[in-house]
Amino acid sequence: MPPSHPSPTDSHHIFEVQLSVLLRSFPFALAGSVISACVVAYVMQAVVPKAQVVAWISATLVVATFRFGAMLREERCPGGSTTPGI
């Protein structure tokens, strides 16, 4: 009969695989998010005041920039370490 809960080792391995899948798909998700935000901003400029559209797309791009930086940092320093490669 299988155990009702995975062992801590199994849980850690499952977490590592999930994190790996997330990190591999993140660049595509980020690109899709930025592209769709630009399309939405273009469409909305006809019905929403331009200043609000510019503010929204600017905030969206700032958040995307921080996410991109976090992604690069994770690639450089896996596991949240502050030292590259450790």
Distance bins in CASP14 RR format, pairs under 12 A and 6 or more apart:
PFRMAT RR
TARGET T0000
AUTHOR 0000-0000-0000
RMODE 2
METHOD distances of the structure
MODEL  1
2 10 0 0 0 0 0 1 0 0 0 0 0
3 9 0 0 0 0 0 1 0 0 0 0 0
3 10 0 0 0 0 1 0 0 0 0 0 0
3 11 0 0 0 0 0 1 0 0 0 0 0
5 11 0 0 0 0 1 0 0 0 0 0 0
5 14 0 0 0 0 0 1 0 0 0 0 0
6 12 0 0 0 0 1 0 0 0 0 0 0
6 13 0 0 0 0 1 0 0 0 0 0 0
6 14 1 0 0 1 0 0 0 0 0 0 0
6 15 0 0 0 0 0 1 0 0 0 0 0
7 13 0 0 0 0 1 0 0 0 0 0 0
7 14 0 0 0 0 0 1 0 0 0 0 0
8 14 0 0 0 0 0 1 0 0 0 0 0
8 15 0 0 0 0 0 1 0 0 0 0 0
9 15 0 0 0 0 0 1 0 0 0 0 0
9 16 0 0 0 0 0 1 0 0 0 0 0
10 16 0 0 0 0 0 1 0 0 0 0 0
10 17 0 0 0 0 0 1 0 0 0 0 0
11 17 0 0 0 0 0 1 0 0 0 0 0
11 18 0 0 0 0 0 1 0 0 0 0 0
12 18 0 0 0 0 0 1 0 0 0 0 0
12 19 0 0 0 0 0 1 0 0 0 0 0
13 19 0 0 0 0 0 1 0 0 0 0 0
13 20 0 0 0 0 0 1 0 0 0 0 0
14 20 0 0 0 0 0 1 0 0 0 0 0
14 21 0 0 0 0 0 1 0 0 0 0 0
15 21 0 0 0 0 0 1 0 0 0 0 0
15 22 0 0 0 0 0 1 0 0 0 0 0
15 79 0 0 0 0 0 1 0 0 0 0 0
16 22 0 0 0 0 0 1 0 0 0 0 0
16 23 0 0 0 0 0 1 0 0 0 0 0
16 78 0 0 0 0 0 1 0 0 0 0 0
16 79 0 0 0 0 1 0 0 0 0 0 0
17 23 0 0 0 0 0 1 0 0 0 0 0
17 24 0 0 0 0 0 1 0 0 0 0 0
18 24 0 0 0 0 0 1 0 0 0 0 0
18 25 0 0 0 0 0 1 0 0 0 0 0
19 25 0 0 0 0 0 1 0 0 0 0 0
19 26 0 0 0 0 0 1 0 0 0 0 0
19 74 0 0 0 0 1 0 0 0 0 0 0
19 78 0 0 0 0 1 0 0 0 0 0 0
19 79 0 0 0 0 1 0 0 0 0 0 0
19 80 0 0 0 0 0 1 0 0 0 0 0
20 26 0 0 0 0 0 1 0 0 0 0 0
20 74 0 0 0 0 0 1 0 0 0 0 0
20 75 0 0 0 0 0 1 0 0 0 0 0
20 78 0 0 0 0 0 1 0 0 0 0 0
20 79 0 0 0 0 0 1 0 0 0 0 0
21 28 0 0 0 0 0 1 0 0 0 0 0
21 29 0 0 0 0 0 1 0 0 0 0 0
22 28 0 0 0 0 0 1 0 0 0 0 0
22 29 0 0 0 0 1 0 0 0 0 0 0
22 30 0 0 0 0 0 1 0 0 0 0 0
22 71 0 0 0 0 0 1 0 0 0 0 0
22 74 0 0 0 0 1 0 0 0 0 0 0
23 29 0 0 0 0 0 1 0 0 0 0 0
23 30 0 0 0 0 0 1 0 0 0 0 0
23 70 0 0 0 0 0 1 0 0 0 0 0
23 71 1 0 0 1 0 0 0 0 0 0 0
23 72 0 0 0 0 0 1 0 0 0 0 0
23 73 0 0 0 0 0 1 0 0 0 0 0
23 74 1 0 0 1 0 0 0 0 0 0 0
23 75 1 0 0 1 0 0 0 0 0 0 0
23 78 0 0 0 0 1 0 0 0 0 0 0
23 79 0 0 0 0 0 1 0 0 0 0 0
23 80 0 0 0 0 0 1 0 0 0 0 0
24 71 0 0 0 0 0 1 0 0 0 0 0
24 74 0 0 0 0 0 1 0 0 0 0 0
24 75 0 0 0 0 0 1 0 0 0 0 0
25 31 0 0 0 0 0 1 0 0 0 0 0
25 32 0 0 0 0 0 1 0 0 0 0 0
25 71 0 0 0 0 0 1 0 0 0 0 0
26 32 0 0 0 0 0 1 0 0 0 0 0
26 33 0 0 0 0 0 1 0 0 0 0 0
26 64 0 0 0 0 0 1 0 0 0 0 0
26 67 0 0 0 0 1 0 0 0 0 0 0
26 68 0 0 0 0 1 0 0 0 0 0 0
26 69 0 0 0 0 0 1 0 0 0 0 0
26 70 0 0 0 0 1 0 0 0 0 0 0
26 71 1 0 1 0 0 0 0 0 0 0 0
26 72 0 0 0 0 0 1 0 0 0 0 0
26 74 0 0 0 0 1 0 0 0 0 0 0
26 75 0 0 0 0 1 0 0 0 0 0 0
27 33 0 0 0 0 0 1 0 0 0 0 0
27 34 0 0 0 0 0 1 0 0 0 0 0
27 64 0 0 0 0 0 1 0 0 0 0 0
27 67 0 0 0 0 0 1 0 0 0 0 0
27 68 0 0 0 0 1 0 0 0 0 0 0
27 69 0 0 0 0 0 1 0 0 0 0 0
27 70 0 0 0 0 0 1 0 0 0 0 0
27 71 1 0 0 1 0 0 0 0 0 0 0
27 72 0 0 0 0 0 1 0 0 0 0 0
27 74 0 0 0 0 0 1 0 0 0 0 0
27 75 0 0 0 0 1 0 0 0 0 0 0
28 34 0 0 0 0 0 1 0 0 0 0 0
28 35 0 0 0 0 0 1 0 0 0 0 0
28 71 0 0 0 0 0 1 0 0 0 0 0
29 35 0 0 0 0 0 1 0 0 0 0 0
29 36 0 0 0 0 0 1 0 0 0 0 0
29 64 0 0 0 0 0 1 0 0 0 0 0
29 67 0 0 0 0 1 0 0 0 0 0 0
29 68 0 0 0 0 0 1 0 0 0 0 0
29 71 0 0 0 0 0 1 0 0 0 0 0
30 36 0 0 0 0 0 1 0 0 0 0 0
30 37 0 0 0 0 0 1 0 0 0 0 0
30 60 0 0 0 0 0 1 0 0 0 0 0
30 61 0 0 0 0 0 1 0 0 0 0 0
30 63 0 0 0 0 0 1 0 0 0 0 0
30 64 1 0 0 1 0 0 0 0 0 0 0
30 65 0 0 0 0 1 0 0 0 0 0 0
30 66 0 0 0 0 0 1 0 0 0 0 0
30 67 1 0 1 0 0 0 0 0 0 0 0
30 68 1 0 0 1 0 0 0 0 0 0 0
30 69 0 0 0 0 1 0 0 0 0 0 0
30 70 0 0 0 0 0 1 0 0 0 0 0
30 71 1 0 0 1 0 0 0 0 0 0 0
30 72 0 0 0 0 0 1 0 0 0 0 0
31 37 0 0 0 0 0 1 0 0 0 0 0
31 38 0 0 0 0 0 1 0 0 0 0 0
31 64 0 0 0 0 1 0 0 0 0 0 0
31 67 0 0 0 0 0 1 0 0 0 0 0
31 68 0 0 0 0 1 0 0 0 0 0 0
31 71 0 0 0 0 0 1 0 0 0 0 0
32 38 0 0 0 0 1 0 0 0 0 0 0
32 39 0 0 0 0 1 0 0 0 0 0 0
32 40 0 0 0 0 0 1 0 0 0 0 0
32 60 0 0 0 0 0 1 0 0 0 0 0
32 64 0 0 0 0 1 0 0 0 0 0 0
32 67 0 0 0 0 0 1 0 0 0 0 0
33 39 0 0 0 0 0 1 0 0 0 0 0
33 40 0 0 0 0 0 1 0 0 0 0 0
33 57 0 0 0 0 0 1 0 0 0 0 0
33 60 1 0 0 1 0 0 0 0 0 0 0
33 61 0 0 0 0 0 1 0 0 0 0 0
33 63 0 0 0 0 1 0 0 0 0 0 0
33 64 1 0 0 1 0 0 0 0 0 0 0
33 65 0 0 0 0 0 1 0 0 0 0 0
33 67 0 0 0 0 1 0 0 0 0 0 0
33 68 0 0 0 0 0 1 0 0 0 0 0
34 40 0 0 0 0 0 1 0 0 0 0 0
34 41 0 0 0 0 0 1 0 0 0 0 0
34 57 0 0 0 0 1 0 0 0 0 0 0
34 60 1 0 0 1 0 0 0 0 0 0 0
34 61 1 0 0 1 0 0 0 0 0 0 0
34 62 0 0 0 0 0 1 0 0 0 0 0
34 63 0 0 0 0 1 0 0 0 0 0 0
34 64 1 0 1 0 0 0 0 0 0 0 0
34 65 0 0 0 0 1 0 0 0 0 0 0
34 67 0 0 0 0 1 0 0 0 0 0 0
34 68 0 0 0 0 1 0 0 0 0 0 0
35 41 0 0 0 0 0 1 0 0 0 0 0
35 42 0 0 0 0 0 1 0 0 0 0 0
35 57 0 0 0 0 0 1 0 0 0 0 0
35 60 0 0 0 0 0 1 0 0 0 0 0
35 61 0 0 0 0 0 1 0 0 0 0 0
35 64 0 0 0 0 0 1 0 0 0 0 0
36 42 0 0 0 0 0 1 0 0 0 0 0
36 43 0 0 0 0 0 1 0 0 0 0 0
36 57 0 0 0 0 0 1 0 0 0 0 0
36 60 0 0 0 0 1 0 0 0 0 0 0
36 64 0 0 0 0 0 1 0 0 0 0 0
37 43 0 0 0 0 0 1 0 0 0 0 0
37 44 0 0 0 0 0 1 0 0 0 0 0
37 53 0 0 0 0 0 1 0 0 0 0 0
37 56 0 0 0 0 1 0 0 0 0 0 0
37 57 1 0 0 1 0 0 0 0 0 0 0
37 58 0 0 0 0 0 1 0 0 0 0 0
37 59 0 0 0 0 1 0 0 0 0 0 0
37 60 1 0 1 0 0 0 0 0 0 0 0
37 61 1 0 0 1 0 0 0 0 0 0 0
37 62 0 0 0 0 0 1 0 0 0 0 0
37 63 0 0 0 0 1 0 0 0 0 0 0
37 64 1 0 0 1 0 0 0 0 0 0 0
38 44 0 0 0 0 0 1 0 0 0 0 0
38 45 0 0 0 0 0 1 0 0 0 0 0
38 53 0 0 0 0 0 1 0 0 0 0 0
38 56 0 0 0 0 0 1 0 0 0 0 0
38 57 1 0 0 1 0 0 0 0 0 0 0
38 58 0 0 0 0 0 1 0 0 0 0 0
38 60 0 0 0 0 1 0 0 0 0 0 0
38 61 0 0 0 0 1 0 0 0 0 0 0
38 64 0 0 0 0 0 1 0 0 0 0 0
39 45 0 0 0 0 0 1 0 0 0 0 0
39 57 0 0 0 0 0 1 0 0 0 0 0
39 60 0 0 0 0 0 1 0 0 0 0 0
40 46 0 0 0 0 0 1 0 0 0 0 0
40 47 0 0 0 0 0 1 0 0 0 0 0
40 48 0 0 0 0 0 1 0 0 0 0 0
40 53 0 0 0 0 1 0 0 0 0 0 0
40 56 0 0 0 0 1 0 0 0 0 0 0
40 57 0 0 0 0 1 0 0 0 0 0 0
40 60 0 0 0 0 1 0 0 0 0 0 0
41 47 0 0 0 0 0 1 0 0 0 0 0
41 48 0 0 0 0 1 0 0 0 0 0 0
41 50 0 0 0 0 0 1 0 0 0 0 0
41 52 0 0 0 0 0 1 0 0 0 0 0
41 53 1 0 1 0 0 0 0 0 0 0 0
41 54 0 0 0 0 1 0 0 0 0 0 0
41 55 0 0 0 0 0 1 0 0 0 0 0
41 56 1 0 0 1 0 0 0 0 0 0 0
41 57 1 0 1 0 0 0 0 0 0 0 0
41 58 0 0 0 0 1 0 0 0 0 0 0
41 59 0 0 0 0 0 1 0 0 0 0 0
41 60 1 0 0 1 0 0 0 0 0 0 0
41 61 0 0 0 0 1 0 0 0 0 0 0
42 48 0 0 0 0 0 1 0 0 0 0 0
42 50 0 0 0 0 0 1 0 0 0 0 0
42 53 0 0 0 0 1 0 0 0 0 0 0
42 54 0 0 0 0 0 1 0 0 0 0 0
42 56 0 0 0 0 0 1 0 0 0 0 0
42 57 0 0 0 0 1 0 0 0 0 0 0
43 53 0 0 0 0 1 0 0 0 0 0 0
43 57 0 0 0 0 0 1 0 0 0 0 0
44 50 0 0 0 0 1 0 0 0 0 0 0
44 52 0 0 0 0 1 0 0 0 0 0 0
44 53 1 0 1 0 0 0 0 0 0 0 0
44 54 0 0 0 0 0 1 0 0 0 0 0
44 55 0 0 0 0 0 1 0 0 0 0 0
44 56 0 0 0 0 1 0 0 0 0 0 0
44 57 0 0 0 0 1 0 0 0 0 0 0
44 60 0 0 0 0 0 1 0 0 0 0 0
45 51 0 0 0 0 0 1 0 0 0 0 0
45 52 0 0 0 0 1 0 0 0 0 0 0
45 53 1 0 1 0 0 0 0 0 0 0 0
45 54 0 0 0 0 1 0 0 0 0 0 0
45 56 0 0 0 0 0 1 0 0 0 0 0
45 57 0 0 0 0 1 0 0 0 0 0 0
46 53 0 0 0 0 1 0 0 0 0 0 0
47 53 0 0 0 0 1 0 0 0 0 0 0
48 54 0 0 0 0 0 1 0 0 0 0 0
48 55 0 0 0 0 0 1 0 0 0 0 0
48 56 0 0 0 0 1 0 0 0 0 0 0
48 57 0 0 0 0 0 1 0 0 0 0 0
49 55 0 0 0 0 1 0 0 0 0 0 0
49 56 0 0 0 0 0 1 0 0 0 0 0
50 56 0 0 0 0 0 1 0 0 0 0 0
50 57 0 0 0 0 0 1 0 0 0 0 0
51 57 0 0 0 0 0 1 0 0 0 0 0
51 58 0 0 0 0 0 1 0 0 0 0 0
52 58 0 0 0 0 0 1 0 0 0 0 0
52 59 0 0 0 0 0 1 0 0 0 0 0
53 59 0 0 0 0 0 1 0 0 0 0 0
53 60 0 0 0 0 0 1 0 0 0 0 0
54 60 0 0 0 0 0 1 0 0 0 0 0
54 61 0 0 0 0 0 1 0 0 0 0 0
55 61 0 0 0 0 0 1 0 0 0 0 0
55 62 0 0 0 0 0 1 0 0 0 0 0
56 62 0 0 0 0 0 1 0 0 0 0 0
56 63 0 0 0 0 0 1 0 0 0 0 0
57 63 0 0 0 0 0 1 0 0 0 0 0
57 64 0 0 0 0 0 1 0 0 0 0 0
58 64 0 0 0 0 0 1 0 0 0 0 0
58 65 0 0 0 0 0 1 0 0 0 0 0
59 65 0 0 0 0 0 1 0 0 0 0 0
59 66 0 0 0 0 0 1 0 0 0 0 0
60 66 0 0 0 0 0 1 0 0 0 0 0
60 67 0 0 0 0 0 1 0 0 0 0 0
61 67 0 0 0 0 0 1 0 0 0 0 0
61 68 0 0 0 0 0 1 0 0 0 0 0
62 68 0 0 0 0 0 1 0 0 0 0 0
62 69 0 0 0 0 0 1 0 0 0 0 0
63 69 0 0 0 0 0 1 0 0 0 0 0
63 70 0 0 0 0 0 1 0 0 0 0 0
64 70 0 0 0 0 0 1 0 0 0 0 0
64 71 0 0 0 0 0 1 0 0 0 0 0
65 71 0 0 0 0 0 1 0 0 0 0 0
65 72 0 0 0 0 0 1 0 0 0 0 0
66 72 0 0 0 0 0 1 0 0 0 0 0
66 73 0 0 0 0 0 1 0 0 0 0 0
67 73 0 0 0 0 0 1 0 0 0 0 0
67 74 0 0 0 0 0 1 0 0 0 0 0
68 74 0 0 0 0 0 1 0 0 0 0 0
68 75 0 0 0 0 0 1 0 0 0 0 0
69 75 0 0 0 0 1 0 0 0 0 0 0
69 76 0 0 0 0 1 0 0 0 0 0 0
69 77 0 0 0 0 0 1 0 0 0 0 0
70 76 0 0 0 0 0 1 0 0 0 0 0
70 77 0 0 0 0 0 1 0 0 0 0 0
70 79 0 0 0 0 0 1 0 0 0 0 0
70 80 0 0 0 0 0 1 0 0 0 0 0
71 77 0 0 0 0 0 1 0 0 0 0 0
71 78 0 0 0 0 0 1 0 0 0 0 0
72 78 0 0 0 0 0 1 0 0 0 0 0
72 84 0 0 0 0 0 1 0 0 0 0 0
73 79 0 0 0 0 0 1 0 0 0 0 0
73 80 1 0 0 1 0 0 0 0 0 0 0
73 81 0 0 0 0 1 0 0 0 0 0 0
73 82 0 0 0 0 1 0 0 0 0 0 0
73 83 0 0 0 0 0 1 0 0 0 0 0
73 84 0 0 0 0 1 0 0 0 0 0 0
73 85 0 0 0 0 0 1 0 0 0 0 0
74 80 1 0 0 1 0 0 0 0 0 0 0
74 81 0 0 0 0 1 0 0 0 0 0 0
74 84 0 0 0 0 0 1 0 0 0 0 0
74 85 0 0 0 0 0 1 0 0 0 0 0
75 81 0 0 0 0 0 1 0 0 0 0 0
75 84 0 0 0 0 1 0 0 0 0 0 0
75 85 0 0 0 0 1 0 0 0 0 0 0
76 82 0 0 0 0 0 1 0 0 0 0 0
76 83 0 0 0 0 1 0 0 0 0 0 0
76 84 1 0 1 0 0 0 0 0 0 0 0
76 85 1 0 0 1 0 0 0 0 0 0 0
76 86 0 0 0 0 0 1 0 0 0 0 0
77 83 1 0 0 1 0 0 0 0 0 0 0
77 84 1 0 1 0 0 0 0 0 0 0 0
77 85 1 0 0 1 0 0 0 0 0 0 0
77 86 1 0 0 1 0 0 0 0 0 0 0
78 84 0 0 0 0 1 0 0 0 0 0 0
78 85 1 0 0 1 0 0 0 0 0 0 0
78 86 0 0 0 0 1 0 0 0 0 0 0
79 85 0 0 0 0 1 0 0 0 0 0 0
79 86 0 0 0 0 1 0 0 0 0 0 0
80 86 0 0 0 0 1 0 0 0 0 0 0
END
